[in-house]
Amino acid sequence: QVQLVESGGGLVQAGDSLRLSCKASGRSVSSEGVTWYRQAPGKERVFVAVIGHLGTTLYGDSVKGRFTISRDNATNTVYLQMNNLKPEDTAIYYCNLNMYWGQGTLVNVSS
């Protein structure tokens, strides 16, 4: 059984940083890509960043230069380092591996 558990969200001010974690069990995060998505209130879920099984990364335009995705194979965890947060980054952040989703973690950025 594959499980993804996100953590690290919270209430911060604009300009602050947060690091989200996505801990996987039942499947290795290095075996295939892991993607972060986010869903703001009243909006669709959108792509944020992905790390492929070879370690290549790709980012959405709105987070390029501010967010960094990485992984720790030893702990089977994927991270999303978010710097210079903006109010428009407010959303529930989800990680995805193949067909599996975590429960999400809320990031709330105040101006």
C-alpha positions in Angstrom: 0.0 0.0 0.0 1.4 3.4 -1.0 1.0 6.3 1.3 2.1 9.9 0.9 2.1 12.2 3.9 2.7 15.9 3.5 3.8 18.2 6.3 5.4 21.6 6.9 2.6 24.0 6.0 1.6 26.9 8.2 0.7 30.6 8.5 3.6 32.9 7.5 4.1 36.4 6.3 5.0 37.6 2.8 8.7 37.2 2.3 9.1 34.2 4.7 10.2 30.7 3.9 8.7 27.3 4.5 9.8 23.7 3.7 7.2 21.2 2.9 7.8 17.5 3.2 6.3 14.5 1.4 7.2 11.3 3.0 6.4 8.2 1.0 5.9 4.6 2.1 5.2 1.6 -0.1 7.1 2.9 -3.1 10.5 4.6 -3.6 10.5 8.3 -4.5 13.6 7.6 -6.6 11.8 5.0 -8.8 9.6 7.5 -10.5 8.7 11.2 -10.5 7.1 13.0 -7.6 5.1 16.1 -8.3 3.9 19.0 -6.0 0.6 20.6 -6.9 -1.4 23.3 -5.2 -5.0 24.3 -5.0 -6.0 27.7 -4.0 -9.5 28.4 -2.6 -12.1 28.3 -5.4 -9.5 27.4 -8.0 -8.3 24.3 -9.8 -5.3 22.2 -8.7 -2.2 23.3 -10.6 1.3 22.1 -11.1 4.1 23.5 -8.9 7.2 21.4 -9.4 8.4 17.9 -10.3 11.5 15.8 -9.6 12.0 12.9 -12.0 13.5 9.6 -11.2 16.8 10.7 -12.6 16.7 13.8 -10.4 15.8 16.3 -13.1 13.5 19.1 -12.0 10.9 21.3 -13.6 8.9 24.3 -12.1 5.8 26.2 -12.8 6.4 29.7 -14.0 4.9 31.3 -10.9 7.4 29.7 -8.6 10.6 29.6 -10.7 13.5 31.1 -8.8 11.7 30.9 -5.5 10.9 27.2 -4.9 13.3 24.3 -5.0 12.2 20.6 -5.1 14.6 18.0 -3.8 14.5 14.5 -2.4 16.3 12.3 0.2 16.4 8.8 -0.9 17.5 7.5 2.5 14.3 8.8 4.1 12.1 8.3 1.0 11.1 12.0 1.3 10.6 14.7 -1.3 10.9 18.4 -0.1 9.7 21.7 -1.5 11.7 24.6 -0.2 9.6 27.8 -0.7 11.4 31.1 -0.3 10.1 34.7 -0.7 6.5 33.5 -0.2 3.7 35.7 -1.6 0.1 35.9 -0.7 -0.8 34.3 -4.0 1.1 31.2 -2.9 -1.7 30.5 -0.4 -3.1 27.1 -1.1 -3.3 23.5 -0.1 -0.2 21.8 -1.3 -0.3 18.1 -2.4 2.3 15.7 -3.5 1.7 13.0 -6.1 3.4 9.8 -7.1 1.9 7.9 -10.0 -1.8 7.6 -9.1 -1.3 8.3 -5.4 -2.0 11.6 -3.6 -1.3 12.8 -0.1 -3.9 14.6 2.1 -2.3 18.0 1.5 -0.8 20.6 3.8 -2.1 24.2 4.0 0.1 27.1 3.3 -1.3 30.5 4.2 0.7 33.6 3.4 -0.4 36.9 4.8 0.5 40.3 3.3 
